[in-house]
Amino acid sequence: MRFSHVRVYPAAVAFDGWLLDDPFDALTAGRWTIVDEGTVGAPSDWSAGNGEMRQQSDIHGGDPAPNVPDKPGTMAVVGDARWADYRVGARLTSDTDGGVGLVFRYEDANNYYRFSMDRAGSYRRLVKKVGGTITTLWRMRFRTLSATTTWSRLTAWVIA
């Protein structure tokens, strides 16, 4: 799994006054918090360089069935839970068939939103985790025709 071009900024600002603009030359101490929820293949293995943030372990857990929304893995968390009305964008890819996604409105390990996509499970899904309980807000099945590595650009408008 690799990330590049992650930027977080107020929704009213197009390309000025960034809340975060990380070039991923290296992991900056104290900027990103790594949260490992999965227990299989743990711990996670995060690094940064050449404009990308990478996670290279096979950390996962939970029920592998595609219809089960609780998919514990690992998250690189940045920002402040008090941020309001912002837009976050990232380019994501995975070298495996496992899931990759974007977490936002992260308060703690029991309270956040997550958009994820999984080539092996053939789904895209938006969930919220409140008080440790996962609820599916949206889900779409999709068929992947190719197992080649491609980049996906995700943008989430996070409005209170």
Legacy VTK file of the C-alpha trace (Angstrom):
# vtk DataFile Version 3.0
C-alpha trace
ASCII
DATASET POLYDATA
POINTS 160 float
0.000 0.000 0.000
1.344 3.437 -0.914
0.104 6.986 -0.466
1.244 10.145 -2.193
0.163 13.769 -2.361
-1.856 13.839 0.898
-3.126 17.332 1.583
-5.645 18.546 4.171
-7.004 22.071 4.060
-10.156 24.061 4.870
-12.920 23.527 2.309
-13.061 27.250 1.506
-9.390 27.297 0.533
-8.420 25.959 -2.885
-4.615 25.842 -2.766
-3.559 28.150 0.039
-3.402 27.940 3.817
-2.916 24.157 3.997
-3.619 22.421 7.300
-1.244 19.707 6.054
0.899 19.297 2.953
3.341 16.426 3.403
5.847 15.800 0.582
6.777 12.409 2.122
10.515 12.928 1.929
10.688 11.165 5.306
8.336 10.412 8.197
8.412 13.546 10.337
8.632 12.679 14.031
5.431 13.587 15.867
3.402 14.366 12.719
1.848 10.960 11.948
0.452 8.568 14.558
0.417 4.915 13.541
-2.601 2.961 14.816
-2.491 -0.822 14.378
-5.892 -2.490 14.812
-5.197 -5.758 12.976
-3.399 -8.591 14.716
-2.556 -10.919 11.811
0.693 -9.938 10.100
1.335 -7.251 12.719
3.020 -4.933 13.299
2.611 -2.475 10.457
5.680 -1.312 8.524
5.344 2.373 7.543
8.010 4.426 5.783
8.249 7.539 3.628
10.521 8.641 0.810
10.540 9.605 -2.852
7.226 11.441 -2.421
5.313 8.423 -1.100
4.223 7.028 2.239
4.277 3.207 2.256
2.873 0.468 4.453
4.466 -2.868 3.572
3.260 -5.453 6.084
0.244 -7.726 5.605
-1.482 -6.510 8.771
-5.174 -7.382 8.888
-7.818 -9.041 11.015
-11.505 -9.693 11.451
-13.819 -11.740 9.291
-12.523 -11.898 5.677
-16.067 -12.044 4.205
-16.618 -8.987 1.951
-20.014 -8.191 3.527
-18.530 -7.768 7.041
-17.564 -4.079 7.453
-15.138 -4.396 10.378
-11.758 -4.763 8.668
-9.045 -3.978 11.231
-5.691 -3.125 9.728
-3.410 -0.135 10.217
-3.843 3.620 9.905
-1.457 6.541 9.647
-3.344 9.315 11.439
-2.579 13.023 11.226
-4.353 16.208 12.182
-6.705 17.315 14.888
-10.149 15.901 15.725
-11.329 19.527 16.052
-10.678 20.287 12.374
-14.015 21.191 10.782
-15.136 21.709 7.195
-12.087 20.549 5.313
-11.202 18.561 2.229
-8.661 15.752 2.235
-7.246 14.260 -0.917
-4.808 11.442 -1.554
-3.635 9.144 -4.306
-3.749 5.502 -3.171
-2.635 2.189 -4.580
-2.072 -1.330 -3.344
0.376 -3.898 -4.675
-1.868 -6.655 -3.263
-5.544 -7.564 -3.460
-6.092 -6.287 0.093
-7.946 -3.173 1.149
-6.746 0.408 0.986
-8.575 3.540 2.057
-8.815 6.910 3.718
-9.767 7.636 7.351
-11.156 11.005 8.384
-12.791 12.658 11.417
-10.526 10.414 13.504
-11.002 10.984 17.251
-9.607 7.705 18.581
-9.501 4.006 17.687
-13.250 3.718 18.445
-14.498 6.824 16.615
-13.800 7.676 12.965
-15.022 7.423 9.378
-13.314 5.205 6.784
-13.649 4.874 3.031
-12.073 1.663 1.791
-11.812 -0.333 -1.388
-10.787 -3.937 -1.698
-9.919 -5.634 -4.980
-10.255 -9.200 -3.597
-13.588 -8.431 -1.910
-14.827 -6.435 -4.928
-16.199 -3.576 -2.840
-15.957 0.104 -2.075
-17.400 1.086 1.285
-17.906 4.048 3.610
-18.272 3.175 7.291
-18.423 5.041 10.554
-17.118 3.687 13.826
-18.794 5.212 16.873
-18.141 3.889 20.363
-16.393 0.905 18.773
-19.439 -0.109 16.673
-19.033 -0.168 12.870
-21.977 0.938 10.707
-21.972 0.790 6.905
-23.100 4.123 5.431
-22.581 3.208 1.776
-21.359 0.178 -0.153
-20.860 -0.592 -3.820
-19.736 -3.826 -5.407
-17.398 -3.519 -8.348
-15.675 -5.918 -10.635
-11.966 -5.539 -11.187
-10.901 -6.594 -14.637
-7.183 -6.299 -14.041
-4.878 -7.143 -11.166
-2.378 -4.498 -12.238
-1.367 -1.785 -9.817
-3.213 1.446 -10.515
-3.462 4.691 -8.584
-6.817 5.990 -7.347
-7.364 9.608 -6.381
-9.696 9.990 -3.402
-11.089 13.287 -2.168
-13.338 13.562 0.883
-15.228 16.747 1.657
-15.557 16.627 5.436
-18.314 19.025 6.429
-19.777 19.198 9.944
LINES 1 161
160 0 1 2 3 4 5 6 7 8 9 10 11 12 13 14 15 16 17 18 19 20 21 22 23 24 25 26 27 28 29 30 31 32 33 34 35 36 37 38 39 40 41 42 43 44 45 46 47 48 49 50 51 52 53 54 55 56 57 58 59 60 61 62 63 64 65 66 67 68 69 70 71 72 73 74 75 76 77 78 79 80 81 82 83 84 85 86 87 88 89 90 91 92 93 94 95 96 97 98 99 100 101 102 103 104 105 106 107 108 109 110 111 112 113 114 115 116 117 118 119 120 121 122 123 124 125 126 127 128 129 130 131 132 133 134 135 136 137 138 139 140 141 142 143 144 145 146 147 148 149 150 151 152 153 154 155 156 157 158 159
